[in-house]
Amino acid sequence: MAKESKPKKQAKKVSLWTLILTGVISLLIGAGGTYAFMYKTVRDAQTVNASMAKIQAVYQTLYYNYYRKVDAAKLEKGAIDGMLKALNDPFSEYMTKSEANSLNNTISGSFVGIGIEVQKDGDYIKVIAPISKTPAAKAGLKAKDVITAIDGKSIKGLALEKVIAKIRGKKGTSVTLTVKRGQTSFTKTVKRASIPVATVYGNLDAKDKTVGYLRVTTFSTNTAKEFKQEVERLRQKGAKSFIVDVRDNPGGLMTTALQMASMFVKNGKNIMQVQGRDGQVEVYKSSKDYSKGFKITEPTVVLVNGGSASASEIFASALNESANIKLVGTTTYGKGTVQTTQEFKDGTELKLTIDKWLTANGKWINKTGIKPTIKADYPAVASLAAINTKRTYQEGQVSNQIKSLQKMLAYLGYFKGQANGYYGADTKEAITNFQSANGLATSGQADKQTVVKLETQVATKVTEHDNAYEAGLKALGE
């Protein structure tokens, strides 16, 4: 028993020392971890302070010693713009007071302009998407068009807010944009108008009165409320299924996308995920708080295209992944980041990318977009570059512009030959017949009046033959 008891006492003694040593080691590890964290924090603070000291020194040197007087506001803006440029992020920007007001008006009010969402693209400006039924959309501007000049003057290197200021102006006045689409450049003169505050438009299908069509142009402050009201109105008129169209919708507020997606997705299921710079992921789920208890359970499809960006992609991906709703159209824009704004006392604002957003299933769609369940698009002629109306096209000439003319004429049934870009006798005959049918002078030459008339008729016919919409109708019936 004694021999047996001794080992027990030793065991207790060892266990006690083990416990004490473990505690000491834990404290040391904890202290080490805390020290490492504090060291990194101090080191980061020192780096920031050193950088700010240098920036301040340069600012003061320029302000006091440059050979001529320097505007302090320009130096300040130049420093901020330079730091943002180093991020190589087109969605992070410093906005002047007028530009900040413009953004806020776009989200919550009306404004005068042509109706396009734009971003910086190198030295020029790229169209994210034209807003539906606005002058820009009617003029045929498309997602990914690059604006290179305004009213004949190059905008190369011009700040985004200055470009926006040049595009906007008094209601009823016009602005001429030089646009590059692919390898082709052309001009478009667009009349400025009041851009509508309403962001949701609805109607019943012309043939099948049980199908409700809902067009969402942006995700603004009141969009979810408008959407709910429109759904209720269409239900009262007999809608039993819905086609939700977010084509050429440049996005907007993340909260609005969450509210609308929650109307379709069962409570508790994922809508999206947000990932910060530390890699931590926050999951947003459908809930009554977002939908206010309003649910849409009728069969639904969503129409998307290359102009569907940001909040549009959050909405579409959530419905697809968490509600098994089909997406119809073409691959979306691919904007997988979240921005926030910081307001300053002088009315300026800093818009900064702070997170990645991921789909309900954890996919990052940045720069790749979301592929539709069913691929369908407008006829190929809809993607043709606009014809340069400053030139007159005639027999014997060869160009890509003439090739586009031939494709448009063929689409309307006037041209039966090969679209090869050569203005031969068959093209002249087609132009002459088109001019005769539309009360124009039958010169056989494609002048400005003829081209404008031709483009207008093509645009009208394309609108009447919406392949994605037709595919959506078919999908609802399956």
C-alpha positions in Angstrom: 0.0 0.0 0.0 2.9 2.3 0.9 4.6 1.7 -2.4 1.3 2.3 -4.1 0.7 5.5 -2.1 4.1 7.0 -3.0 3.7 7.0 -6.7 0.3 8.6 -6.1 1.8 11.5 -4.2 4.5 11.9 -6.9 1.8 11.9 -9.5 -0.1 14.6 -7.7 3.1 16.6 -7.3 4.0 16.2 -11.0 0.5 17.1 -12.0 0.6 20.3 -9.9 3.9 21.4 -11.4 2.6 20.5 -14.9 -0.4 22.7 -14.2 1.8 25.5 -12.9 4.2 25.3 -15.8 1.3 25.1 -18.3 -0.2 28.2 -16.8 3.2 30.0 -17.0 3.7 29.0 -20.6 0.1 30.1 -21.4 0.8 33.4 -19.9 4.0 33.8 -21.8 2.3 32.8 -25.0 -0.5 35.2 -24.3 1.9 38.0 -23.5 3.9 37.2 -26.6 0.7 37.3 -28.8 -0.3 40.6 -27.2 3.2 42.0 -27.6 3.2 40.9 -31.3 -0.1 42.6 -31.9 0.9 45.7 -30.1 4.2 45.8 -32.0 2.4 45.6 -35.3 0.0 48.3 -34.3 2.8 50.6 -33.2 4.8 49.8 -36.3 1.8 50.6 -38.6 1.2 53.8 -36.7 4.9 54.7 -37.1 4.7 54.0 -40.9 1.6 56.1 -41.2 3.1 59.0 -39.2 6.3 58.9 -41.3 4.3 58.9 -44.5 2.1 61.8 -43.3 5.1 63.8 -42.2 6.6 63.4 -45.7 3.3 64.3 -47.4 3.1 67.4 -45.2 6.7 68.4 -45.9 6.1 68.1 -49.7 2.8 70.1 -49.4 4.5 72.9 -47.4 7.5 73.0 -49.8 5.2 73.3 -52.8 2.9 75.8 -51.2 5.6 78.1 -49.9 8.5 77.6 -52.4 7.0 76.9 -55.8 8.0 79.7 -58.2 4.4 81.0 -58.5 1.4 81.0 -56.1 -0.2 77.6 -55.6 -3.9 77.0 -54.9 -4.2 75.1 -51.6 -7.4 73.4 -52.6 -5.8 72.1 -55.8 -2.8 70.7 -53.9 -5.1 69.0 -51.4 -7.2 67.4 -54.2 -4.1 66.5 -56.1 -2.7 64.7 -53.1 -5.9 62.8 -52.4 -6.4 61.9 -56.1 -2.8 60.6 -56.2 -3.3 58.3 -53.3 -6.5 56.9 -54.7 -4.9 56.4 -58.1 -2.3 54.3 -56.4 -5.1 51.8 -55.4 -5.8 51.1 -59.1 -9.5 50.8 -58.2 -12.0 52.6 -60.5 -14.6 52.5 -57.7 -12.6 54.4 -55.1 -12.7 58.1 -55.7 -12.7 61.6 -54.1 -15.8 63.5 -54.9 -16.2 67.3 -55.0 -19.2 68.8 -53.3 -21.1 69.0 -56.6 -20.1 65.4 -57.5 -21.2 64.2 -54.1 -24.5 65.9 -54.5 -24.9 64.3 -57.9 -24.3 60.9 -56.4 -26.8 61.5 -53.6 -29.4 62.8 -56.1 -29.0 59.7 -58.2 -29.7 57.6 -55.2 -32.6 59.5 -53.7 -33.8 62.2 -56.1 -34.0 63.4 -59.7 -31.3 65.2 -61.7 -30.8 66.6 -65.2 -28.5 64.6 -67.5 -28.5 61.9 -70.1 -28.9 58.9 -67.9 -25.7 56.9 -67.8 -23.6 55.4 -64.9 -19.9 55.9 -65.6 -16.5 55.1 -64.2 -12.9 56.1 -64.8 -11.2 53.8 -67.4 -7.6 54.8 -67.8 -7.5 58.2 -69.4 -11.1 58.1 -70.4 -14.6 57.3 -69.1 -16.4 54.0 -69.5 -20.2 53.5 -69.4 -21.3 50.9 -66.8 -24.8 51.0 -68.1 -27.4 53.5 -69.5 -30.5 53.9 -67.4 -33.6 52.5 -69.1 -35.8 54.9 -71.0 -33.4 57.8 -70.6 -31.8 59.9 -73.5 -28.6 57.8 -73.3 -30.6 54.5 -73.6 -32.6 55.9 -76.5 -29.4 57.1 -78.2 -28.1 53.5 -78.2 -25.3 53.9 -75.7 -24.2 50.6 -74.2 -22.3 49.1 -71.3 -18.5 49.2 -71.8 -18.7 52.1 -74.3 -15.8 54.4 -73.8 -16.3 58.2 -74.0 -13.2 59.9 -75.4 -14.5 63.4 -76.2 -17.3 65.7 -75.3 -18.5 68.4 -77.8 -15.5 67.6 -80.0 -12.9 68.2 -77.2 -10.8 65.3 -75.9 -11.4 64.3 -72.2 -8.1 62.4 -72.0 -6.8 62.6 -68.4 -9.7 64.7 -67.2 -11.1 64.0 -63.7 -14.3 62.0 -63.5 -16.2 64.9 -61.9 -15.2 67.3 -64.6 -16.4 64.8 -67.3 -19.7 64.4 -65.5 -20.1 68.2 -65.2 -19.6 68.5 -69.0 -22.2 65.7 -69.7 -24.8 67.3 -67.4 -26.3 70.7 -68.1 -29.6 72.5 -68.6 -32.6 70.5 -69.5 -33.3 70.6 -73.2 -29.7 71.4 -74.2 -27.6 68.8 -76.1 -24.2 67.2 -75.6 -22.2 65.4 -78.3 -20.2 62.4 -77.2 -17.4 60.7 -79.1 -17.7 57.1 -78.2 -15.4 54.1 -78.8 -17.0 50.7 -79.0 -14.5 48.0 -79.7 -12.2 49.3 -82.5 -14.8 51.7 -83.9 -15.4 55.3 -82.9 -18.6 57.3 -83.5 -20.4 60.4 -82.3 -23.8 60.7 -80.6 -25.7 63.9 -79.9 -27.9 63.5 -76.9 -30.5 65.9 -75.5 -30.4 66.4 -71.7 -33.5 65.7 -69.7 -34.8 65.1 -66.2 -33.9 61.6 -65.2 -36.9 60.0 -63.6 -36.9 59.2 -59.9 -39.1 56.1 -60.4 -36.9 53.0 -60.6 -39.5 50.3 -61.1 -41.9 49.9 -64.1 -44.4 47.2 -64.5 -47.0 45.8 -67.0 -48.7 42.6 -68.0 -47.5 40.7 -71.0 -49.2 41.8 -74.2 -50.4 38.3 -74.9 -50.3 36.4 -71.7 -52.1 38.5 -69.0 -51.0 36.2 -66.3 -47.3 37.2 -66.7 -46.2 40.4 -64.9 -43.2 42.2 -66.2 -41.1 44.3 -63.8 -38.3 46.5 -65.0 -35.8 47.7 -62.3 -33.5 50.5 -63.4 -31.5 51.1 -60.3 -31.4 50.0 -56.6 -32.1 53.3 -54.9 -33.6 54.3 -51.5 -37.2 53.7 -52.5 -36.8 50.9 -55.0 -37.8 48.0 -52.7 -41.0 49.9 -51.7 -41.8 50.7 -55.4 -41.1 47.0 -56.3 -43.5 45.7 -53.6 -46.3 48.2 -54.8 -45.8 47.2 -58.4 -46.0 43.4 -57.6 -49.2 44.0 -55.6 -50.7 46.0 -58.5 -49.8 43.4 -61.1 -51.2 40.6 -58.8 -54.5 42.5 -58.7 -54.6 42.6 -62.4 -54.1 38.8 -62.6 -50.4 38.2 -62.7 -49.5 34.6 -61.6 -45.8 34.7 -62.6 -43.1 37.4 -63.0 -40.3 38.4 -65.3 -37.9 40.7 -63.4 -35.6 42.7 -65.7 -32.4 44.1 -64.3 -30.6 44.4 -67.7 -28.5 47.6 -67.9 -29.1 48.2 -64.2 -25.8 49.6 -62.9 -26.7 48.8 -59.2 -27.0 51.1 -56.2 -27.6 50.4 -52.6 -26.6 47.0 -51.1 -29.4 47.3 -48.5 -32.0 47.6 -51.2 -30.7 44.5 -53.0 -30.9 42.6 -49.7 -34.5 43.8 -49.1 -35.6 42.8 -52.6 -33.8 39.5 -52.6 -35.4 38.6 -49.3 -38.8 38.9 -50.9 -38.0 35.8 -53.0 -35.6 33.9 -50.7 -36.9 31.8 -47.8 -36.0 33.3 -44.4 -32.7 31.9 -43.0 -31.2 31.2 -46.4 -28.1 33.1 -47.6 -28.4 36.1 -49.8 -24.8 37.2 -50.0 -21.5 37.2 -48.1 -19.1 40.1 -47.4 -15.4 39.5 -46.9 -13.1 42.2 -45.3 -9.4 42.7 -45.8 -8.7 40.4 -42.8 -10.4 37.5 -44.6 -13.3 37.4 -42.1 -16.7 36.7 -43.8 -20.0 38.0 -42.7 -23.1 36.2 -44.1 -26.3 38.1 -44.9 -29.4 35.9 -44.7 -33.0 36.5 -45.8 -35.2 37.7 -43.0 -38.4 39.4 -42.1 -36.4 42.5 -41.2 -35.4 42.9 -44.9 -38.6 41.8 -46.6 -41.0 43.2 -44.0 -42.9 39.9 -44.3 -43.7 40.4 -48.0 -42.9 37.3 -50.0 -43.1 36.5 -53.7 -43.6 32.8 -54.3 -44.9 32.9 -57.9 -42.8 31.4 -60.7 -40.1 34.0 -61.6 -37.2 34.5 -64.0 -34.7 37.3 -64.0 -33.3 39.0 -67.1 -29.6 40.0 -67.0 -26.9 41.3 -69.4 -23.5 42.9 -69.4 -24.9 46.1 -68.0 -26.2 44.4 -64.9 -23.8 45.4 -62.2 -23.2 45.5 -58.4 -26.5 45.4 -56.5 -28.1 43.9 -59.6 -25.7 41.0 -59.4 -26.3 40.6 -55.7 -30.0 40.4 -56.3 -29.8 38.1 -59.4 -27.2 35.7 -57.8 -29.2 35.4 -54.6 -32.4 34.5 -56.4 -30.5 32.0 -58.6 -28.5 30.3 -55.8 -30.9 30.4 -52.9 -34.3 30.4 -54.6 -33.5 28.3 -57.7 -34.7 31.1 -60.0 -33.4 31.0 -63.6 -31.3 33.8 -65.0 -31.9 34.6 -68.7 -29.7 36.7 -70.9 -26.0 37.3 -71.1 -23.1 37.3 -68.6 -23.3 40.2 -66.1 -20.8 43.0 -65.6 -18.8 41.5 -62.8 -18.5 44.1 -59.9 -17.8 42.2 -56.8 -16.8 45.0 -54.4 -18.6 47.1 -51.8 -18.0 50.8 -51.3 -18.8 53.2 -48.5 -18.6 57.0 -48.4 -17.0 59.3 -45.8 -18.3 62.8 -45.7 -16.2 65.9 -45.0 -17.4 69.2 -43.5 -16.8 71.0 -46.8 -19.4 68.8 -48.6 -16.8 66.6 -50.3 -16.9 62.9 -50.0 -14.5 59.9 -50.2 -16.0 56.8 -51.8 -13.8 53.9 -50.9 -13.9 50.1 -51.6 -13.9 48.4 -48.2 -15.0 44.8 -48.9 -15.4 42.0 -51.4 -18.9 40.7 -51.7 -19.5 37.0 -52.5 -22.6 35.3 -53.8 -24.8 33.2 -51.4 -22.6 30.2 -52.2 -19.4 32.1 -51.6 -18.3 32.9 -55.2 -16.5 36.1 -56.1 -17.7 37.3 -59.4 -15.5 40.3 -59.8 -14.5 40.9 -63.4 -16.0 37.6 -64.4 -19.7 38.2 -63.9 -22.6 35.8 -63.5 -23.4 33.4 -66.3 -27.1 33.1 -67.1 -29.0 29.8 -66.8 -30.3 30.4 -70.3 -28.3 32.4 -72.7 -30.3 34.7 -74.9 -29.7 38.2 -76.3 -31.0 40.8 -78.7 -30.2 40.1 -82.4 -26.5 40.5 -83.3 -27.3 43.7 -85.2 -28.1 45.4 -81.9 -24.4 45.2 -81.0 -23.2 47.0 -84.2 -21.3 50.3 -83.7 -23.3 53.4 -84.6 -22.5 54.8 -88.0 -20.5 58.0 -88.2 -23.0 60.5 -89.6 -20.4 63.1 -90.4 -19.6 61.2 -93.6 -21.7 60.3 -96.6 -21.2 56.8 -97.9 -21.4 56.0 -101.7 -20.6 53.5 -104.4 -17.0 52.4 -104.7 -16.0 53.0 -101.0 -14.9 50.3 -98.6 -15.0 50.5 -94.8 -16.3 48.8 -91.6 -18.9 51.5 -91.4 -20.3 50.3 -94.7 -20.3 46.7 -93.5 -22.5 47.8 -90.6 -24.8 49.6 -93.0 -25.1 46.4 -95.0 -26.0 44.4 -91.9 -28.6 46.9 -90.9 -30.1 46.9 -94.3 -30.2 43.1 -94.4 -31.9 43.0 -91.0 -34.7 45.2 -92.4 -34.9 43.1 -95.5 -33.4 45.6 -98.1 -30.0 44.0 -98.7 -29.6 40.4 -100.0 -25.8 40.4 -100.7 -22.8 39.7 -98.6 -21.9 42.2 -95.9 -18.3 42.7 -96.8 -17.9 46.5 -96.4 -17.8 47.2 -100.1 -20.3 49.8 -101.4 -21.2 48.1 -104.6 -24.3 48.3 -106.9 -26.3 46.0 -104.6 -25.7 48.2 -101.6 -26.6 51.3 -103.7 -29.8 49.6 -104.8 -30.7 48.7 -101.2 -30.1 52.3 -100.0 -32.2 53.6 -102.9 -35.1 51.3 -102.0 -34.8 52.2 -98.3 -34.9 55.9 -99.2 -37.9 55.5 -101.5 -39.8 53.5 -98.9 -39.2 56.2 -96.2 -39.9 59.3 -98.3 -36.2 60.3 -98.6 -34.4 61.7 -101.6 -33.4 58.6 -103.6 -29.7 59.5 -104.1 -28.4 56.0 -103.5 -25.9 57.5 -101.1 -26.0 57.0 -97.3 -26.1 60.5 -96.0 -26.8 61.6 -92.4 -30.6 61.7 -92.8 -30.6 58.2 -94.3 -28.3 56.7 -91.7 -30.3 58.2 -88.8 -33.6 56.9 -90.2 -32.0 53.5 -90.8 -30.6 53.2 -87.2 -34.0 54.3 -85.8 -35.9 51.6 -87.6 -33.3 49.0 -86.7 -33.5 50.0 -83.0 -37.4 49.8 -83.1 -37.3 46.4 -84.6 -34.7 45.1 -82.2 -36.9 46.3 -79.3 -39.8 44.4 -80.7 -37.8 41.2 -80.9 -36.4 40.8 -77.4 -35.0 37.3 -77.5 -34.2 37.3 -73.8 -37.7 38.3 -72.9 -39.1 35.6 -75.2 -36.8 33.0 -73.6 -37.9 34.1 -70.2 -41.6 33.6 -71.1 -40.7 30.1 -72.4 -38.8 29.3 -69.2 -41.9 30.3 -67.1 -44.0 27.8 -69.0 -41.6 24.9 -68.5 
